[in-house]
Each structure stands twice: as C-alpha cells, then as structure tokens.
Amino acid sequence: MIKFLLWCILLILCWPLALLALILYPIVWLLLLPFRIVGIVVEGVLESLWALVTLPARLMRGPQSVQKT
C-alpha cells in the first residue's frame, strides 16, 4: 500500500518518471529473480549444514529437548 501511495505522489509531481517506474519495475523484478533463487538455495544449504553440525549435540541432550514443529 505504501508503494502505491508513493507512486501516486510521484505521479502527481512528475508523471513521466512515474510512468517510467511503472514500466521498469517488472523488468527489474525479473532481473533480480535469479539472485533471490540463489539466496534461497544458499540459505537452505547453510541451514542443512548447521543442522548436521549441531546434530550430535541435539542427540546427546535426549528426547525431552526435541522441538516439535
């Protein structure tokens, strides 16, 4: 909602820039999409490695400390 309100203000102040932003926003979103996908993959790999590293400590604590998600 805030983005829309900012765009409306920009439309009132400088309509050519607002139209340019309206056209370029999907293009920039598509260009940044691979970086988001890589970020999700890297986060998953690091989370898996952290789970693997902390597995022995979690096993030593016993079943009472296992969190149910």
N, CA and C of each residue as an Amber inpcrd file, in Angstrom:
protein
   207
   0.8240000  -1.1860000   0.0000000   0.0000000   0.0000000   0.0000000
   0.8750000   1.2590000   0.0000000   1.9680000   1.2040000   0.7660000
   2.8560000   2.3670000   0.8370000   3.5040000   2.6290000  -0.5210000
   3.8840000   1.5350000  -1.2150000   4.4900000   1.7100000  -2.5400000
   3.5040000   2.3930000  -3.4990000   2.2560000   1.9910000  -3.3960000
   1.2430000   2.5860000  -4.2740000   1.0500000   4.0690000  -3.9610000
   1.0100000   4.4020000  -2.6720000   0.8570000   5.8080000  -2.3010000
   2.0530000   6.6470000  -2.7380000   3.2510000   6.0820000  -2.5920000
   4.4440000   6.8000000  -3.0640000   4.4060000   6.9820000  -4.5740000
   3.9230000   5.9600000  -5.2750000   3.8290000   6.0720000  -6.7290000
   2.7950000   7.1390000  -7.1160000   1.6930000   7.2220000  -6.3810000
   0.6790000   8.2560000  -6.6600000   1.2480000   9.6590000  -6.4400000
   2.0340000   9.8240000  -5.3930000   2.6790000  11.1140000  -5.1600000
   3.6400000  11.4330000  -6.2880000   4.4100000  10.4220000  -6.7070000
   5.3360000  10.6250000  -7.8250000   4.5720000  10.9490000  -9.1030000
   3.4150000  10.3440000  -9.2990000   2.5930000  10.6190000 -10.4730000
   2.1320000  12.0750000 -10.4920000   1.8000000  12.5890000  -9.3260000
   1.3670000  13.9830000  -9.2490000   2.5420000  14.9350000  -9.4850000
   3.6990000  14.6090000  -8.9080000   4.8590000  15.5040000  -9.0040000
   5.5530000  15.4290000 -10.3620000   5.7290000  14.2150000 -10.8660000
   6.4690000  14.0540000 -12.1230000   5.9360000  12.8150000 -12.8440000
   4.9010000  13.0200000 -13.6610000   4.2480000  11.8760000 -14.2780000
   5.1300000  11.0910000 -15.2480000   6.0770000  11.6950000 -15.9940000
   6.9080000  10.8440000 -16.8630000   7.7880000   9.8720000 -16.0610000
   8.3020000  10.3420000 -14.9380000   9.1250000   9.4700000 -14.1010000
   8.2820000   8.3520000 -13.4850000   7.0520000   8.6630000 -13.1130000
   6.1580000   7.6490000 -12.5510000   5.8240000   6.5820000 -13.5920000
   5.5840000   6.9920000 -14.8250000   5.3060000   6.0180000 -15.8850000
   6.5320000   5.1730000 -16.2010000   7.7060000   5.8040000 -16.1740000
   8.9490000   5.0560000 -16.3900000   9.1510000   4.0230000 -15.2860000
   8.8710000   4.4200000 -14.0500000   8.9880000   3.4860000 -12.9370000
   7.9840000   2.3450000 -13.0810000   6.8000000   2.6450000 -13.5570000
   5.7710000   1.6320000 -13.7550000   6.1900000   0.6120000 -14.8110000
   6.9010000   1.0720000 -15.8240000   7.3600000   0.1780000 -16.8900000
   8.5970000  -0.6100000 -16.4680000   9.5200000   0.0350000 -15.7410000
  10.7760000  -0.6110000 -15.3830000  10.6680000  -1.5610000 -14.1960000
   9.6750000  -1.3940000 -13.3330000   9.5580000  -2.2250000 -12.1320000
   9.5010000  -3.7260000 -12.4440000   8.6470000  -4.1800000 -13.3870000
   8.6440000  -5.6270000 -13.6870000   9.9530000  -6.1160000 -14.3060000
  10.6050000  -5.2650000 -15.0840000  11.8680000  -5.6690000 -15.7010000
  12.9440000  -5.8510000 -14.6380000  13.0160000  -4.9200000 -13.7020000
  13.9930000  -5.0280000 -12.6140000  13.6710000  -6.2420000 -11.7460000
  12.3900000  -6.4930000 -11.4980000  11.9950000  -7.6510000 -10.7050000
  12.4470000  -8.9450000 -11.3800000  12.2810000  -9.0290000 -12.6970000
  12.7160000 -10.2210000 -13.4230000  14.2350000 -10.3740000 -13.4170000
  14.9490000  -9.2550000 -13.4830000  16.4100000  -9.3280000 -13.4470000
  16.9310000  -9.7710000 -12.0820000  16.2310000  -9.4170000 -11.0150000
  16.6690000  -9.7730000  -9.6650000  16.1800000 -11.1470000  -9.2190000
  15.2770000 -11.7490000  -9.9590000  14.7170000 -13.0440000  -9.5880000
  15.7740000 -14.1480000  -9.4310000  16.7500000 -14.2790000 -10.3380000
  17.7770000 -15.3210000 -10.1340000  18.5590000 -15.1410000  -8.8370000
  18.8080000 -13.9000000  -8.4410000  19.5340000 -13.6700000  -7.1970000
  18.7010000 -14.1040000  -5.9920000  17.3840000 -13.9150000  -6.0530000
  16.5200000 -14.3790000  -4.9710000  16.5450000 -15.8970000  -4.8860000
  16.5040000 -16.5570000  -6.0410000  16.5290000 -18.0190000  -6.0640000
  17.8470000 -18.5320000  -5.5000000  18.9630000 -17.9180000  -5.8890000
  20.2690000 -18.3080000  -5.3570000  20.3100000 -18.0810000  -3.8500000
  19.7400000 -16.9870000  -3.3800000  19.7030000 -16.7200000  -1.9470000
  18.9170000 -17.7700000  -1.1830000  17.8010000 -18.2100000  -1.7370000
  17.0030000 -19.2570000  -1.0980000  17.7810000 -20.5610000  -1.0420000
  18.4800000 -20.8830000  -2.1260000  19.2630000 -22.1240000  -2.1700000
  20.4140000 -22.0660000  -1.1700000  21.1300000 -20.9460000  -1.1260000
  22.2530000 -20.8140000  -0.1970000  21.7670000 -20.8890000   1.2440000
  20.6370000 -20.2510000   1.5300000  20.0800000 -20.3130000   2.8860000
  19.7250000 -21.7490000   3.2600000  19.1550000 -22.4960000   2.3370000
  18.8070000 -23.8930000   2.6040000  20.0330000 -24.7480000   2.8480000
  21.0730000 -24.5440000   2.0510000  22.3080000 -25.3180000   2.2290000
  22.9560000 -24.9910000   3.5730000  23.0290000 -23.7160000   3.9230000
  23.6330000 -23.3370000   5.1980000  22.8130000 -23.8530000   6.3770000
  21.4940000 -23.8440000   6.2620000  20.6430000 -24.3840000   7.3230000
  20.8470000 -25.8850000   7.4660000  20.9950000 -26.5770000   6.3520000
  21.2470000 -28.0210000   6.4030000  22.5960000 -28.3240000   7.0390000
  23.6100000 -27.5530000   6.6780000  24.9310000 -27.7510000   7.2770000
  24.8970000 -27.4800000   8.7790000  24.1760000 -26.4350000   9.1890000
  24.0740000 -26.1240000  10.6150000  23.3590000 -27.2580000  11.3540000
  22.3200000 -27.8140000  10.7520000  21.6060000 -28.9250000  11.3740000
  22.5150000 -30.1470000  11.4900000  23.3450000 -30.3750000  10.4850000
  24.2720000 -31.5040000  10.5120000  25.3470000 -31.3080000  11.5770000
  25.8400000 -30.0860000  11.7180000  26.8860000 -29.8080000  12.7070000
  26.3380000 -29.9230000  14.1260000  25.1300000 -29.4650000  14.3460000
  24.5610000 -29.4840000  15.7000000  23.8180000 -30.7750000  16.0210000
  23.7760000 -31.7270000  15.0870000  23.0680000 -32.9820000  15.3260000
  23.6210000 -33.7670000  16.5190000  24.9300000 -33.9430000  16.6500000
  25.4220000 -34.7100000  17.8090000  25.0230000 -34.0790000  19.1510000
  25.0840000 -32.7660000  19.2460000  24.7080000 -32.1030000  20.4960000
  23.2250000 -32.2900000  20.7770000  22.3970000 -32.2360000  19.7650000
  20.9610000 -32.4320000  19.9650000  20.6460000 -33.8690000  20.3490000
  21.4060000 -34.8100000  19.7970000  21.1820000 -36.2120000  20.1520000
  21.6260000 -36.4950000  21.5820000  22.6850000 -35.8330000  22.0370000
  23.1870000 -36.0430000  23.3950000  22.2320000 -35.4810000  24.4440000
  21.4530000 -34.4660000  24.0990000  20.5080000 -33.8600000  25.0510000
  19.3400000 -34.7930000  25.3600000  19.0240000 -35.6610000  24.4450000
  17.9540000 -36.6170000  24.7120000  16.6260000 -36.2040000  24.1030000
  15.6230000 -37.0610000  24.2490000  14.3250000 -36.8090000  23.5940000
  13.5120000 -35.6920000  24.2170000  13.7770000 -35.3040000  25.4580000
  12.9620000 -34.2480000  26.0710000  13.2190000 -32.8940000  25.4700000
  14.3380000 -32.7080000  24.7700000  14.6440000 -31.3770000  24.2090000
  14.2830000 -31.2580000  22.7360000  13.7050000 -32.2990000  22.1750000
  13.3400000 -32.2510000  20.7580000  12.1260000 -31.3560000  20.6000000
  12.2420000 -30.3780000  19.7020000  11.1380000 -29.4530000  19.4590000
  10.2490000 -30.0150000  18.3590000   8.9650000 -29.9850000  18.6130000
   8.0210000 -30.4550000  17.5890000   7.5440000 -29.2450000  16.8070000
   7.7760000 -29.2890000  15.4820000   7.3560000 -28.1640000  14.6260000
   6.2840000 -28.5970000  13.6760000
